[in-house]
Structure formats: structure tokens, C-alpha cells
Amino acid sequence: MECLLCLKTCSDYIAEYSKEWSEFKVKNLVDKHLWAIQESTSPLCICMICWTELDRFNKFYACIEQAHNILKQAVAKPPSDPLDPFPQEVLLESEIDQAILFTADSNQGNELYLVHGDNQGLFDGNYDDETNEENAKNVSCNNVPANTNNECMDECMSDTSPVNFIIDAAKRNKADYDAFLKEHFKITCDKCYQTLETFALLAQHYSKSHNERGYVVCCETKFFYRHFLVDHIKYHLNPDYFKCTYCDKSFSTRRCLQIHIQLHEDRKHACDKCDKKYIKRYLLEKHKLTHMPKPEKKFSCNECGKLYVSQHALNYHEKAVHQNVYARVCEVCGQTLPDAFSYKQHMLRHNPKPVKCEDCGLLVTSQITLKYHRDLKHPVGGSREYSCPICQRISPNMRAHKAHIKETHEAKQKFECTLCNKKFKRRDKLKCHMAVHTGNLSYSCSWCPKQFITSSNMTHHRKKVHPTEWEEEQRKKYSGNLPPRLQKCNSNKSS
């Protein structure tokens, strides 16, 4: 893949959709320390060489920023007792809670710490504990001018300095993690099956014996970081370990829970062109690009002519649609899905776990499908009508409005029948038309032997000839309730 920064093709990288990308906040660091970089590839990635340099600079930036913050507080504080030969440096609670990011070089690689007030969020790589501790101390003092007096150097190396606080917190976390893993998990090399005592020894073993980054395998998943493995084992021990405190829904990872909790937060950023609302402003700004008029979309696909707002979006479209880079094949039915998300949603059809809509009782296959249904049928703030600017047709929601404009006013009749040269705007319409020529009766009524050329004809037959069976089938889909559209029909008939 091509690195976002150096634009070189690399095999060792951090990808946009990986755990490391989100946990290390790679894109945030790029935006924070570098100028606006054009995203020329999709998905994004950053090679390990560029990441090492960026991470080292961010550590330097954090140390300087922290030093000046402490200086400001020192100026505001009353002078220390002159009789006290060892004045202690006090960190405010807000400073401790703030995440402090820095790296410590070692012979085996880099170690990344992310320290919070609750000592959570430790990231570990291939390292040696003692070497890293010494290097971290050296890094904290390397930037001190040569004429700095010994008292300042001693204070920098004192037990109460911020750097030592970070190291001590990290070492406590590592000790707790190692003790937990020793009790509940057997750390084994996936290459030679050698058993190691700690995660650090495993990392060293991989580096020396196999010349690659160390990891542990569990549930067919590779864990490169100790804290991810600890979370995973705790989930095995307690399936409700990552449980939402708002709705009691449980998740398998901490990241999934964090994303889910955002659904319970207030969506205060609303789009002025449709009904959608977002938790973060940057998500709203990204969404607004979908409303950009066609003349402003300057990136055109050479294959199908579809227009996009950025090169990044165009690249993803070409790889996903025309090159099938992210395609996956269902092992059950053989259907090819365009990406991992579509594959996951498709597999729910083979292993359904029905979710019920609380408003109408409809049973759907997943929470994502439920959200899709609610946005269409039960939008927040009530239904809203959308008028077509060309023919003034009223659509009940934005999705139907867009589909009407695209299919009725924008789509071209590019699907042509090879027998009678009749043209259609949609492929499925051409498929139904071809059945007229072939006489292929592809659809059969489940309540009688009659067969039909099209699905719509069969549906019309079932509703008209088998109304009782039809209503029972619809009730099953809606948890025993009568579907809203049938309720309206019944009420109209009775009136």
C-alpha cells in the first residue's frame, strides 16, 4: 500500500481500519503536526518508518507542552519553603487525567505509552523494560541546554518528575497485566509453539528468533498488544465485561462498546438539507458532501462515469466496485459481497438473530437493519415530505426522494433487450422483461400450484387469492401484529 506521508509503497504499515490506527489516533497526529495532506489512496495507511518519526516528534511536542504548563503553574503557586531542601513538584489532577503520549527507544523497537488517571490504555511493542526506562529518562533530559545547573537535572531525574510518574504507572499496569495473563492464559509462540512467561519475553522471542513483530493468537485473532489480549481474556471470563450501562447491551471489544455508547449521546449537529443528525461536527461536515451538486463533483470514474467529491472517495469506489479488492465470498451460498461489512450483514441471513422494532413490531436481522428501518419508517421528529423539484412528486423520506430523482429523471435507459431492442433504466426490469421472451416461470405461489413470470405478479396473486394466508404471513413478520399498511387498508374498508 502507499504511505499517506512519504507516498512510497510499503509492506509494513498501519492501516486506516486497524486497531492501531484508531488507538494511536494516527490521523489526528498527522492533522495536528503536519500541513493539509491530500488523501490520494483509500484506505489510508502510514508506513512504520514515517510513524516512528511522527510518534517521536509528538513525544517531543508533548514533553515541551507539559514542561511549559508546569512552569505556568509554578509561577502561579506561592514560593516553596526556603528551608525545605527538596521541594516536590505537584501535578494537578487534571494533568494526570490528560493522556500523555511519548515513545521510548529500545534495541528491539518502540514502546508507546498512553497514561490516564486510572492507569488505563497501555500500549506495548517489542521492548526491554529496563532499557526503555533508562532511555525514557535520557530522552526527557536530552533537550536540556548544556548550561543547565545540576539542580534542574536532579529534579528532572527525581522520583516525582512527570516522566518517572508515567514510567511508574506503566510498569504497574504491565505488572498487573502479566499477573492476570499468567493466571488465565498460556502465552505461546504461534511459529514454534514455545511457551513464554510474559508478553515482553514473547515479543523479544519473536524479534530474535523469527525477526518479526510478536503477537499472540486467540479465537483466530492476532493480538500485538498486551492490553487488547487482557480485554479479550476478560471477555471470555465474563461475556458482560463490555456491557453498555444505558441499555445493557454487551459487546466483545472495548472499541465496539465505545462506538455504541455514542448512539446514546445527544445528536446536536443537524443537517439543514435532510433529517440526519450527528454527534460530532466533523461527521456532519463529511455528510454534507453527499448533498454537493453534480457540477461541483470533479472526480469522475473512468469505468462508469460516476462523480465523486474527492480523489479518496473515487479511489475507494474503483477498488471496491471495479477491482473487487475488498470482495468476500459467502461460504454458505457462494454469493460475492463487495466488502467486509456487506459480508457480515449477509451472513446474518444464514444465522438470523431477529431484532424487534418497538414501534411496529417488525422483526429484522440485525441492529443495523433496525436502524435502517427506523430511519425510513419512524424518523426522529416525525415523518417529513420531500417534493421533487422537477415533477413535484411527494416522497415520504429522503432515501425515497433520492431514488425517485435518480431513477425517474437522471438514469439513462442503458439496459437493452437483445431480442426486441427495448431499453430499461434498471437491470432488474430487463431481467423481468427477458422472462416474457423465454416464458420462464421463476416464481411459484407457496399456497397453490400456480407459477408466475415476475415477483410482482406473484405477490398480487397471493394478496388477492389467499388473503387469510397472506395476512398470517405478514403478522409473523411483525411479531403477531398487523402491519401498519394493512391496518390502514382495514380501517378504510370499515369506514
C-alpha positions in Angstrom: 0.0 0.0 0.0 1.0 3.6 -0.5 2.0 5.6 2.6 0.0 8.7 3.3 3.1 10.7 4.2 6.1 9.6 2.1 3.9 8.2 -0.8 6.1 5.1 -1.0 4.7 1.6 -1.4 5.3 -0.3 1.8 4.6 -3.7 3.2 5.0 -2.9 6.9 2.3 -0.3 7.8 -0.6 0.8 10.0 -3.8 0.7 8.0 -6.8 3.1 8.4 -9.2 0.4 9.7 -6.8 -1.3 12.0 -7.0 -1.2 15.8 -3.6 0.6 15.9 -4.9 3.4 13.7 -7.7 4.3 16.0 -5.9 3.6 19.2 -2.8 5.6 18.3 -5.0 8.4 16.7 -2.7 8.4 13.7 -4.9 10.8 11.6 -5.2 13.2 14.5 -1.4 13.4 14.8 -1.0 14.0 11.1 -3.6 16.8 11.1 -2.1 18.2 14.3 1.6 18.4 13.3 1.6 18.5 9.5 0.0 20.6 6.9 -3.1 19.6 5.0 -2.2 16.4 3.1 -4.2 15.3 0.1 -5.6 11.8 0.7 -4.6 10.0 -2.5 -5.3 6.4 -1.5 -8.1 4.5 0.1 -8.0 3.1 2.6 -5.3 5.2 4.2 -2.1 3.8 5.7 1.2 5.1 7.1 4.4 3.1 6.9 6.3 2.2 10.1 9.3 4.5 9.2 7.0 7.6 9.0 5.0 6.5 12.0 8.2 6.2 14.1 9.3 9.7 13.1 5.9 11.2 13.7 5.5 9.5 17.0 8.9 10.6 18.2 8.1 14.2 17.3 4.8 14.0 19.0 6.6 12.8 22.2 8.9 15.7 22.0 6.0 18.1 21.5 4.1 16.6 24.5 7.2 16.9 26.7 7.7 20.6 25.8 4.0 21.3 26.2 3.9 19.7 29.6 7.1 21.5 30.8 5.6 24.9 29.9 2.3 24.0 31.6 4.1 23.1 34.8 6.1 26.3 34.5 2.9 28.3 34.3 1.5 26.6 37.4 4.8 27.1 39.3 4.6 30.9 38.6 1.0 30.9 40.0 2.0 28.9 43.1 3.3 30.5 46.3 7.1 30.1 46.8 8.3 27.0 48.4 9.7 26.9 51.9 13.4 28.0 51.6 14.3 25.7 54.5 13.0 22.7 52.5 16.0 21.4 50.5 13.8 19.1 48.4 10.8 20.9 47.1 8.4 18.5 45.5 6.6 19.1 42.2 2.8 18.7 42.4 0.7 17.6 39.4 -2.8 18.8 39.3 -5.5 16.0 38.9 -6.5 17.4 35.5 -2.9 17.0 34.3 -2.8 13.4 35.4 -6.1 12.6 33.7 -4.9 14.1 30.5 -3.4 11.5 28.2 0.4 11.9 27.8 1.9 10.3 24.7 5.5 9.5 24.3 7.9 6.8 23.0 10.9 5.2 24.4 13.5 3.8 22.0 15.0 0.4 22.7 17.1 -2.2 20.9 14.0 -4.2 19.9 11.8 -1.3 18.7 9.5 1.3 20.2 7.1 1.2 23.1 4.1 3.5 23.2 2.5 4.6 26.5 -0.8 6.2 26.9 -1.3 7.1 30.5 -4.6 8.2 32.1 -5.6 8.9 35.6 -6.9 5.4 36.0 -3.8 3.9 34.5 -5.7 2.5 31.6 -4.6 2.4 28.0 -1.1 0.9 27.9 0.3 0.1 24.5 3.3 -2.2 24.3 5.5 -3.4 21.5 8.8 -5.3 21.3 10.8 -4.0 24.2 13.0 -4.5 27.2 11.6 -2.9 30.3 14.8 -1.7 31.9 16.3 -0.4 28.7 13.2 1.6 28.0 13.1 3.1 31.4 16.6 4.3 31.1 16.1 5.6 27.5 12.9 7.4 28.6 14.9 9.2 31.3 17.6 10.1 28.8 15.0 11.4 26.3 13.5 13.6 29.0 16.8 15.3 29.6 18.5 15.3 26.2 16.9 18.6 25.2 18.1 20.4 28.3 20.7 23.1 27.4 24.3 22.4 28.3 24.5 25.2 30.8 21.6 23.9 32.9 22.5 23.6 36.5 22.7 20.3 38.3 19.7 21.1 40.5 17.5 21.1 37.4 19.0 17.9 36.2 18.4 16.3 39.5 14.8 17.5 39.6 14.3 16.0 36.1 15.5 12.6 37.3 13.7 12.8 40.7 11.0 10.3 41.6 8.3 13.0 41.4 9.1 14.1 37.9 6.3 13.7 35.2 8.4 11.2 33.2 9.0 9.0 36.2 5.3 9.2 37.1 4.5 7.9 33.5 7.1 5.1 33.8 5.9 4.0 37.2 2.2 4.0 36.1 3.1 2.0 33.0 5.2 -0.5 35.0 2.3 -1.0 37.5 0.0 -1.7 34.6 2.4 -4.1 32.9 2.8 -6.0 36.2 -1.0 -6.3 36.7 -1.4 -7.4 33.1 1.3 -10.0 33.3 -0.1 -11.4 36.6 -3.5 -11.6 35.0 -2.3 -13.4 31.9 -0.1 -15.8 34.0 -3.2 -16.9 35.8 -5.7 -17.1 32.9 -3.7 -17.6 29.7 -0.8 -19.6 28.3 1.4 -17.4 26.2 2.7 -19.4 23.3 4.7 -18.5 20.1 2.5 -19.1 17.1 5.5 -20.0 15.0 7.4 -22.6 17.1 4.9 -23.2 19.9 7.4 -22.3 22.6 5.8 -21.2 25.9 6.9 -17.8 27.4 6.4 -16.4 30.9 5.4 -12.9 29.9 4.2 -10.9 26.9 7.5 -9.0 26.9 9.5 -12.2 26.7 7.3 -13.3 23.8 8.0 -10.0 22.0 11.7 -10.5 22.5 11.5 -14.1 21.3 9.7 -13.1 18.1 12.3 -10.4 17.4 15.3 -12.6 18.0 14.1 -16.0 16.7 11.7 -15.1 13.9 12.7 -11.5 13.0 9.2 -10.1 13.1 6.7 -8.4 15.4 5.5 -10.5 18.3 1.8 -11.5 18.8 -0.5 -14.0 20.5 -3.3 -15.8 18.7 -6.7 -16.5 20.4 -10.0 -17.1 18.6 -8.2 -16.9 15.2 -7.2 -13.3 16.1 -3.7 -11.9 16.4 -3.1 -9.7 19.4 0.0 -7.5 19.1 -0.7 -5.6 22.4 -0.9 -6.8 25.9 -3.9 -4.8 26.9 -6.0 -6.0 23.9 -5.3 -9.6 24.9 -6.2 -8.9 28.5 -9.5 -7.3 27.4 -10.2 -10.4 25.2 -9.5 -12.9 28.0 -11.7 -10.9 30.4 -14.5 -11.1 27.8 -14.0 -14.9 27.8 -14.3 -15.0 31.6 -17.3 -12.6 31.6 -19.3 -12.1 28.4 -20.9 -9.0 30.0 -17.5 -7.4 30.7 -18.1 -4.8 27.9 -21.7 -4.0 28.8 -23.5 -0.7 28.0 -24.7 1.0 31.2 -27.5 2.7 29.2 -29.2 -0.3 27.5 -27.4 -3.4 29.0 -26.3 -4.5 25.5 -23.0 -6.4 25.6 -20.1 -6.3 23.2 -17.0 -8.3 22.5 -14.4 -5.4 22.5 -13.9 -2.2 24.3 -13.8 -0.3 21.0 -17.2 -1.6 19.9 -18.6 -0.5 23.3 -17.2 3.0 22.9 -18.7 3.3 19.4 -22.1 2.0 20.7 -22.2 4.5 23.6 -22.0 7.3 21.1 -25.5 6.2 20.0 -26.8 7.3 23.4 -25.3 10.8 23.2 -27.2 13.8 22.0 -27.0 14.3 18.3 -26.9 18.1 18.3 -25.3 18.6 14.8 -28.2 18.5 12.4 -28.1 18.7 8.6 -30.1 21.6 7.1 -30.9 19.6 4.0 -32.2 16.3 5.4 -33.3 14.8 8.7 -29.9 13.3 9.7 -28.2 14.4 12.9 -24.7 13.6 14.2 -22.8 13.6 17.5 -19.6 15.2 16.1 -19.4 18.3 13.8 -16.8 16.7 11.5 -19.3 13.8 10.8 -21.9 16.4 9.8 -19.4 18.1 7.5 -18.5 14.8 5.9 -22.2 14.0 5.4 -22.9 17.4 3.8 -20.6 16.4 0.9 -23.3 13.9 -0.1 -25.5 16.9 -0.9 -22.9 18.5 -3.1 -24.4 19.3 -6.6 -23.0 17.3 -9.5 -21.3 20.3 -11.2 -19.0 20.6 -8.1 -18.1 16.9 -8.1 -14.9 16.9 -10.2 -13.6 13.4 -9.8 -15.1 11.1 -12.4 -14.7 7.3 -12.6 -13.3 6.2 -15.9 -15.2 2.9 -15.8 -18.8 4.0 -15.1 -18.6 7.8 -15.2 -19.9 8.2 -11.6 -18.8 11.5 -10.0 -17.2 11.9 -6.5 -16.3 14.8 -4.3 -12.7 13.7 -3.7 -9.9 11.5 -5.0 -10.1 9.5 -1.9 -13.7 8.6 -2.5 -13.1 7.8 -6.1 -10.2 5.5 -5.3 -12.3 3.6 -2.8 -15.1 3.3 -5.4 -12.7 1.9 -8.1 -11.2 -0.6 -5.8 -14.5 -1.8 -4.2 -16.7 -1.8 -7.4 -14.5 -2.3 -10.4 -11.4 -4.1 -8.9 -13.2 -6.1 -6.2 -10.3 -5.5 -3.9 -12.4 -5.9 -0.7 -14.8 -8.6 -2.1 -15.6 -11.7 0.0 -17.4 -14.9 -1.0 -20.1 -16.4 1.2 -19.1 -20.0 2.1 -22.7 -21.0 2.5 -24.4 -19.8 -0.7 -21.4 -18.7 -2.8 -22.6 -15.1 -3.2 -19.9 -12.5 -3.7 -20.1 -9.4 -1.4 -18.3 -6.1 -2.2 -16.7 -5.6 1.2 -16.4 -7.0 4.8 -19.4 -5.0 6.1 -21.7 -6.4 3.4 -20.4 -9.9 4.1 -21.1 -9.6 7.8 -24.6 -8.3 7.1 -25.2 -11.1 4.6 -24.1 -13.8 7.0 -26.8 -12.7 9.4 -29.3 -14.1 6.9 -27.9 -17.6 7.3 -27.6 -17.2 11.1 -30.5 -14.8 12.0 -30.8 -13.2 15.4 -34.0 -11.3 15.0 -34.3 -7.8 16.4 -37.7 -6.3 17.1 -38.8 -2.8 16.2 -40.5 -1.3 19.3 -42.8 0.9 17.2 -44.4 -1.5 14.7 -43.1 -4.9 15.9 -41.2 -5.7 12.6 -38.5 -8.4 13.1 -35.3 -7.6 11.3 -31.9 -9.5 11.1 -29.7 -7.0 12.9 -29.3 -3.7 14.8 -28.0 -2.1 11.6 -31.1 -3.2 9.7 -33.3 -2.0 12.5 -31.6 1.5 12.3 -32.2 1.5 8.5 -35.9 0.6 9.1 -36.4 3.2 11.8 -34.8 5.9 9.7 -37.3 5.1 6.9 -40.5 4.4 8.8 -40.1 6.0 12.2 -37.7 9.0 11.7 -36.8 11.2 14.7 -39.1 14.2 14.8 -41.8 12.5 12.8 -42.3 12.0 9.0 -41.4 14.7 6.6 -42.4 15.1 3.0 -39.9 15.7 0.2 -41.1 17.3 -3.0 -39.4 16.6 -6.3 -38.3 19.9 -7.9 -39.0 18.6 -11.4 -42.4 16.8 -11.2 -43.5 17.8 -7.7 -43.9 14.2 -6.6 -44.0 13.8 -2.8 -41.7 11.2 -1.2 -42.1 10.1 2.4 -38.3 10.2 3.2 -35.0 11.4 1.8 -34.0 7.9 0.6 -37.1 7.6 -1.5 -36.7 11.1 -2.7 -33.2 10.5 -4.0 -34.2 7.2 -5.5 -37.1 8.8 -7.4 -34.9 11.6 -8.9 -32.2 9.2 -9.9 -34.4 6.5 -11.5 -37.0 8.8 -13.0 -35.1 11.9 -14.1 -31.4 11.1 -14.2 -31.0 7.4 -15.1 -30.5 6.5 -18.7 -32.0 3.5 -20.5 -28.7 1.6 -20.8 -30.1 -1.9 -20.3 -31.2 -3.2 -23.7 -33.1 -6.4 -24.6 -31.1 -8.4 -27.2 -34.3 -9.8 -28.7 -36.6 -6.8 -29.2 -34.2 -3.9 -28.5 -36.4 -2.5 -25.8 -34.4 -0.5 -23.2 -34.7 -0.2 -19.5 -33.2 2.0 -16.8 -32.7 -0.8 -14.3 -31.1 -4.3 -14.7 -33.9 -6.0 -12.7 -36.5 -4.6 -15.0 -34.6 -6.0 -18.0 -34.5 -9.4 -16.2 -38.2 -9.4 -15.7 -38.7 -8.4 -19.4 -36.5 -11.3 -20.6 -38.7 -13.7 -18.7 -41.5 -12.7 -21.1 -39.5 -13.8 -24.1 -38.3 -17.1 -22.5 -41.5 -17.9 -20.8 -39.5 -18.9 -17.7 -41.9 -19.2 -14.7 -39.4 -18.4 -12.0 -41.9 -17.7 -9.1 -44.3 -20.2 -7.5 -47.1 -19.5 -5.1 -46.4 -21.3 -1.8 -50.2 -21.9 -1.3 -51.2 -23.2 -4.7 -49.5 -24.7 -7.8 -49.7 -21.5 -9.8 -46.5 -20.1 -11.3 -45.6 -16.6 -12.5 -43.0 -14.8 -14.6 -42.4 -11.9 -12.2 -42.3 -11.5 -8.4 -44.8 -8.6 -8.5 -47.4 -10.8 -10.3 -47.0 -13.5 -7.7 -47.4 -11.0 -4.9 -50.5 -9.6 -6.4 -51.9 -13.1 -6.8 -51.2 -14.1 -3.2 -52.8 -11.0 -1.7 -55.9 -11.3 -3.9 -56.5 -15.1 -3.9 -55.1 -16.1 -0.5 -55.9 -13.1 1.8 -56.0 -15.1 5.0 -52.7 -16.8 4.5 -51.2 -13.5 3.3 -52.3 -11.7 6.5 -50.9 -14.5 8.7 -47.5 -14.4 7.0 -47.4 -10.6 7.5 -48.3 -10.9 11.1 -45.3 -13.3 11.6 -43.0 -10.6 10.3 -44.5 -8.0 12.7 -44.4 -10.1 15.9 -48.0 -11.1 15.6 -49.2 -7.5 14.9 -51.0 -6.4 11.8 -48.5 -4.3 9.6 -49.2 -0.6 9.5 -50.2 -0.5 5.8 -52.7 -3.3 6.4 -54.2 -1.5 9.4 -54.8 1.5 7.1 -56.4 -0.7 4.5 -58.7 -2.4 7.1 -59.7 1.0 8.6 -60.5 2.3 5.1 -62.7 -0.7 4.3 -64.6 -0.5 7.6 -65.3 3.2 7.1 
